[in-house]
């Protein structure tokens, strides 16, 4: 298998060429003015709706651009990739359109909805391999398979043709927005989206501030920039699966570090709150990564007043089966959900006393597990309490203490929390 000579730079011309290469395959996505967010922040806020792309994320842009530029020799044994879901869909769709054999490695933690979509788009032209717990695990195995089967590896972000493809989002942005863009907010996973769009905007709209946004559990670009080189994270939280990358790209790092104006790190719970708000207030269904850019607006609330702001909604491949966890994480972040281990005296009326005299009028039991042991004076119960307002927390704690119940709060004990809740 011959290998294409790797480029060493990314030029604006590459992005313009990419926009012509993919124009018949992708759907130009709308740039929508959002009245609710604009009023909330006193700004002119536009959403670039990449969740409305044909495969419901921007990833088709880079995947197709890269595959379309491969030589016949590079395609001879087929292609291979690793992905947490969205890049896989872009590769699968490209394989089916171009009738290329594809093998796609995905983490076992990938939401089922994304796996099913990869099957749908790739049909008989792709084979899916579920392996490892994270993108990095799947990527390692895909690289080994690439060598063994002589398949060309299509990197999800650290390839200049992929980055150029993602940069076509920026071409559409500047074509569609008739105002000067003061701020652009974009999610960072491996860095391909911000590297591509940022390269284009810094050339044609150099006054635009570029703000990258990462989840707290996988802030690899922020860490790498702080340390002056690509840094592999020891552990990541895979919840924001589209951005859960242990190691950002070398090429993307070299681009982003020179063009980004700030990188914000957003707690996963805040992302969940934003995701639910987008659904409830705007009827927009996004995946956690797709909500990252909007979740960052609170941090910049003062700076963006009166400004024109674009948030790239990067993807909408959310699994409805995750909604309960999303609600839970949101409530925990907002201080509305609390878990305790409560030692109940093993006497009649103890539980009734807790319900009647400890719970406030607006408090609710959301979880309760208890097994009575007759040979003990007290028995532990796992109790989940949902509050209507976070200000009700301290009165609740005071009532628990006043009534003499021995308790342990789990929200601040990550080890116990993960074991029991």
Rosetta blueprint (number, residue, H / E / L):
1 X L
2 X L
3 X L
4 X L
5 X L
6 X L
7 X L
8 X L
9 X L
10 X L
11 X L
12 X H
13 X H
14 X H
15 X H
16 X H
17 X H
18 X H
19 X H
20 X H
21 X H
22 X L
23 X L
24 X L
25 X L
26 X L
27 X L
28 X L
29 X L
30 X L
31 X E
32 X E
33 X E
34 X L
35 X H
36 X H
37 X H
38 X H
39 X H
40 X H
41 X H
42 X L
43 X L
44 X E
45 X E
46 X E
47 X E
48 X E
49 X E
50 X H
51 X H
52 X H
53 X L
54 X L
55 X L
56 X L
57 X E
58 X L
59 X H
60 X H
61 X H
62 X H
63 X H
64 X H
65 X H
66 X H
67 X H
68 X H
69 X L
70 X L
71 X L
72 X H
73 X H
74 X H
75 X H
76 X L
77 X L
78 X L
79 X E
80 X E
81 X E
82 X E
83 X E
84 X L
85 X L
86 X H
87 X H
88 X H
89 X H
90 X H
91 X H
92 X H
93 X H
94 X H
95 X H
96 X H
97 X H
98 X H
99 X L
100 X L
101 X L
102 X E
103 X E
104 X E
105 X E
106 X E
107 X L
108 X L
109 X L
110 X L
111 X L
112 X H
113 X H
114 X H
115 X H
116 X H
117 X H
118 X H
119 X H
120 X H
121 X H
122 X H
123 X H
124 X H
125 X H
126 X E
127 X E
128 X E
129 X E
130 X E
131 X L
132 X L
133 X L
134 X L
135 X H
136 X H
137 X H
138 X H
139 X H
140 X H
141 X H
142 X H
143 X H
144 X H
145 X H
146 X H
147 X H
148 X H
149 X H
150 X L
151 X L
152 X E
153 X E
154 X L
155 X L
156 X L
157 X L
158 X L
159 X L
160 X H
161 X H
162 X H
163 X H
164 X H
165 X H
166 X H
167 X H
168 X H
169 X H
170 X H
171 X H
172 X H
173 X H
174 X H
175 X H
176 X H
177 X L
178 X L
179 X L
180 X L
181 X L
182 X L
183 X E
184 X E
185 X E
186 X E
187 X E
188 X L
189 X L
190 X L
191 X L
192 X H
193 X H
194 X H
195 X H
196 X H
197 X H
198 X H
199 X H
200 X H
201 X H
202 X H
203 X H
204 X H
205 X L
206 X L
207 X L
208 X L
209 X E
210 X E
211 X E
212 X E
213 X E
214 X E
215 X E
216 X H
217 X H
218 X H
219 X L
220 X H
221 X H
222 X H
223 X H
224 X H
225 X H
226 X H
227 X H
228 X L
229 X L
230 X L
231 X L
232 X L
233 X L
234 X L
235 X L
236 X L
237 X L
238 X L
239 X L
240 X L
241 X H
242 X H
243 X H
244 X L
245 X L
246 X L
247 X L
248 X L
249 X L
250 X H
251 X H
252 X H
253 X H
254 X H
255 X H
256 X H
257 X H
258 X H
259 X H
260 X L
261 X L
262 X E
263 X E
264 X E
265 X E
266 X E
267 X L
268 X H
269 X H
270 X H
271 X H
272 X H
273 X H
274 X H
275 X H
276 X H
277 X H
278 X H
279 X H
280 X H
281 X H
282 X H
283 X L
284 X L
285 X L
286 X L
287 X L
288 X H
289 X H
290 X H
291 X H
292 X H
293 X H
294 X H
295 X H
296 X L
297 X H
298 X H
299 X H
300 X H
301 X L
302 X L
303 X L
304 X L
305 X L
306 X L
307 X L
308 X E
309 X E
310 X E
311 X E
312 X E
313 X E
314 X L
315 X E
316 X L
317 X L
318 X L
319 X L
320 X H
321 X H
322 X H
323 X H
324 X H
325 X H
326 X H
327 X H
328 X H
329 X H
330 X H
331 X H
332 X H
333 X H
334 X L
335 X L
336 X L
337 X E
338 X E
339 X E
340 X E
341 X E
342 X E
343 X E
344 X E
345 X E
346 X L
347 X L
348 X L
349 X L
350 X H
351 X H
352 X H
353 X H
354 X H
355 X H
356 X H
357 X H
358 X L
359 X L
360 X L
361 X L
362 X L
363 X L
364 X E
365 X E
366 X E
367 X E
368 X E
369 X E
370 X E
371 X L
372 X L
373 X L
374 X L
375 X L
376 X L
377 X L
378 X E
379 X E
380 X E
381 X E
382 X E
383 X E
384 X E
385 X E
386 X E
387 X L
388 X L
389 X L
390 X L
391 X L
392 X H
393 X H
394 X H
395 X H
396 X H
397 X H
398 X H
399 X H
400 X H
401 X H
402 X H
403 X L
404 X L
405 X L
406 X E
407 X E
408 X E
409 X E
410 X L
411 X L
412 X L
413 X L
414 X H
415 X H
416 X H
417 X H
418 X H
419 X H
420 X H
421 X L
